[in-house]
Amino acid sequence: MRLEDYPKDPRFAATVLKSELITDDGADAEVRELVLEVNRDEFNFEIGQSIGVLVEGPTEFGSALRQRLYTVADTPSAGGTKPQITLVVRRCDYIDDYSGEQYPGVNSNFICDRKPGDELFITGPFGLPFTVPEDKKANLMLIGLGTGIAPFRAFLKHIYQDVGDWEGKVRLLYGAKSGLELLYMNDKRDDFSLYYDEDTFEAIQALSPRPNWADPIAWDYAIEERGGDILSILDDEHTYVYVAGLVPIRDSLDKLFGNLLGSPDAWAKRKAELKEAGRWVELLY
Ligand SMILES: Cc1cc2nc3c(=O)[nH]c(=O)nc-3n(C[C@H](O)[C@H](O)[C@H](O)COP(=O)(O)OP(=O)(O)OC[C@H]3O[C@@H](n4cnc5c(N)ncnc54)[C@H](O)[C@@H]3O)c2cc1C
């Protein structure tokens, strides 16, 4: 669905409860974790879904409400007070097509500048959830790039803390430009360390070989020693693959898995089968 086709109504006021910088101090990127409280009793959403944030900003024809989507980064808060939503937002710039100049992205900067107590307007939720398979023996391959880690933090929390006794293999493949830009997996904060003791869990990091260049993330290098494990998981009919992050991850993964399976055609066939069976779900932007 195109961004302009997402409805801007109904919209709900939400108050910022918290905004925390979650990138390391030396990182080029600024990524913040925000907790919003929706000012109504009900706002139901599931892991894998996104909400819209509405911001007044300039357009070709003056000014208008712009909507951008953000993936929920924590499980819905259980009972009690008003619904809370955690978001992980990267402060973005955009390059103007005509002038070639760089400008601050309207919505992400607005959100990153909000302070606790500030109000903003949200819409949604939108998109298909990443469903937890009924079978606890199912393998899960969770692949995230940059802010694409957001839904997987929520997903793993749900699997290991709410569902419990997960028996299938769980592999988190996480790509970032540099170690400093790894979210929730850096010196400041390592939320995934909660699961390192789980026998079924393994996290694999993939970084760019030259962080300041536009080189793609070195996925093949990261999984070099684990190719056999990943291939056997992909071969298993009890495997679900969930992918989240920026669109270029699609090509990188096609290349990586094409190499692993021995040919691009073999991978295209396998991916089509996985998609057909609902065992390959993408949340790309
Ligand atoms: C389904 C969906 C889920 C999304 N979830 C998240 C999320 O959880 N966290 C998040 O920060 N963004 C997320 N985005 C992106 C977000 O909606 C906005 O595109 C982004 O915040 C930029 O908006 P802007 O108005 O600031 O700038 P714009 O002028 O709209 O875009 C500025 C530039 O930033 C690039 N960009 C957009 N998002 C990112 C990103 N996350 N990392 C690096 N570059 C980016 C764009 O390609 C564009 O070139 C999601 C998008 C979609 C469609």
PDBQT file of the ligand as one rigid body, heavy atoms in Angstrom, charges set to zero:
ROOT
HETATM    1  C1  LIG A 301       5.706   0.076   7.637  1.00  0.00    +0.000 C 
HETATM    2  C2  LIG A 301       6.781   1.077   8.041  1.00  0.00    +0.000 A 
HETATM    3  C3  LIG A 301       7.354   0.978   9.283  1.00  0.00    +0.000 A 
HETATM    4  C4  LIG A 301       8.349   1.888   9.674  1.00  0.00    +0.000 A 
HETATM    5  N1  LIG A 301       8.918   1.770  10.912  1.00  0.00    +0.000 NA
HETATM    6  C5  LIG A 301       9.877   2.649  11.295  1.00  0.00    +0.000 A 
HETATM    7  C6  LIG A 301      10.480   2.546  12.581  1.00  0.00    +0.000 A 
HETATM    8  O1  LIG A 301      10.134   1.659  13.402  1.00  0.00    +0.000 OA
HETATM    9  N2  LIG A 301      11.423   3.453  12.931  1.00  0.00    +0.000 N 
HETATM   10  C7  LIG A 301      11.844   4.446  12.053  1.00  0.00    +0.000 A 
HETATM   11  O2  LIG A 301      12.717   5.246  12.443  1.00  0.00    +0.000 OA
HETATM   12  N3  LIG A 301      11.303   4.554  10.839  1.00  0.00    +0.000 NA
HETATM   13  C8  LIG A 301      10.304   3.701  10.436  1.00  0.00    +0.000 A 
HETATM   14  N4  LIG A 301       9.738   3.843   9.202  1.00  0.00    +0.000 N 
HETATM   15  C9  LIG A 301      10.140   4.989   8.366  1.00  0.00    +0.000 C 
HETATM   16  C10 LIG A 301       9.303   6.238   8.736  1.00  0.00    +0.000 C 
HETATM   17  O3  LIG A 301       7.958   6.010   8.398  1.00  0.00    +0.000 OA
HETATM   18  C11 LIG A 301       9.732   7.508   7.996  1.00  0.00    +0.000 C 
HETATM   19  O4  LIG A 301       9.896   7.201   6.643  1.00  0.00    +0.000 OA
HETATM   20  C12 LIG A 301      11.013   8.130   8.539  1.00  0.00    +0.000 C 
HETATM   21  O5  LIG A 301      10.876   8.475   9.895  1.00  0.00    +0.000 OA
HETATM   22  C13 LIG A 301      11.383   9.383   7.761  1.00  0.00    +0.000 C 
HETATM   23  O6  LIG A 301      10.319  10.316   7.800  1.00  0.00    +0.000 OA
HETATM   24  P1  LIG A 301      10.610  11.894   7.758  1.00  0.00    +0.000 P 
HETATM   25  O7  LIG A 301       9.322  12.627   7.595  1.00  0.00    +0.000 OA
HETATM   26  O8  LIG A 301      11.457  12.292   8.918  1.00  0.00    +0.000 OA
HETATM   27  O9  LIG A 301      11.524  12.096   6.483  1.00  0.00    +0.000 OA
HETATM   28  P2  LIG A 301      11.252  11.782   4.959  1.00  0.00    +0.000 P 
HETATM   29  O10 LIG A 301      11.466  13.042   4.222  1.00  0.00    +0.000 OA
HETATM   30  O11 LIG A 301       9.965  11.101   4.762  1.00  0.00    +0.000 OA
HETATM   31  O12 LIG A 301      12.415  10.714   4.653  1.00  0.00    +0.000 OA
HETATM   32  C14 LIG A 301      13.802  11.027   4.788  1.00  0.00    +0.000 C 
HETATM   33  C15 LIG A 301      14.705   9.926   4.290  1.00  0.00    +0.000 C 
HETATM   34  O13 LIG A 301      14.952   8.982   5.338  1.00  0.00    +0.000 OA
HETATM   35  C16 LIG A 301      14.992   7.656   4.835  1.00  0.00    +0.000 C 
HETATM   36  N5  LIG A 301      14.571   6.775   5.940  1.00  0.00    +0.000 N 
HETATM   37  C17 LIG A 301      13.296   6.580   6.356  1.00  0.00    +0.000 A 
HETATM   38  N6  LIG A 301      13.272   5.761   7.446  1.00  0.00    +0.000 NA
HETATM   39  C18 LIG A 301      14.546   5.434   7.728  1.00  0.00    +0.000 A 
HETATM   40  C19 LIG A 301      15.139   4.646   8.744  1.00  0.00    +0.000 A 
HETATM   41  N7  LIG A 301      14.388   4.048   9.686  1.00  0.00    +0.000 N 
HETATM   42  N8  LIG A 301      16.505   4.545   8.742  1.00  0.00    +0.000 NA
HETATM   43  C20 LIG A 301      17.244   5.171   7.804  1.00  0.00    +0.000 A 
HETATM   44  N9  LIG A 301      16.730   5.960   6.806  1.00  0.00    +0.000 NA
HETATM   45  C21 LIG A 301      15.393   6.086   6.763  1.00  0.00    +0.000 A 
HETATM   46  C22 LIG A 301      14.010   7.711   3.689  1.00  0.00    +0.000 C 
HETATM   47  O14 LIG A 301      14.310   6.693   2.735  1.00  0.00    +0.000 OA
HETATM   48  C23 LIG A 301      14.210   9.098   3.108  1.00  0.00    +0.000 C 
HETATM   49  O15 LIG A 301      15.246   9.084   2.156  1.00  0.00    +0.000 OA
HETATM   50  C24 LIG A 301       8.755   2.926   8.792  1.00  0.00    +0.000 A 
HETATM   51  C25 LIG A 301       8.156   3.026   7.537  1.00  0.00    +0.000 A 
HETATM   52  C26 LIG A 301       7.176   2.115   7.164  1.00  0.00    +0.000 A 
HETATM   53  C27 LIG A 301       6.553   2.248   5.787  1.00  0.00    +0.000 C 
ENDROOT
TORSDOF 0
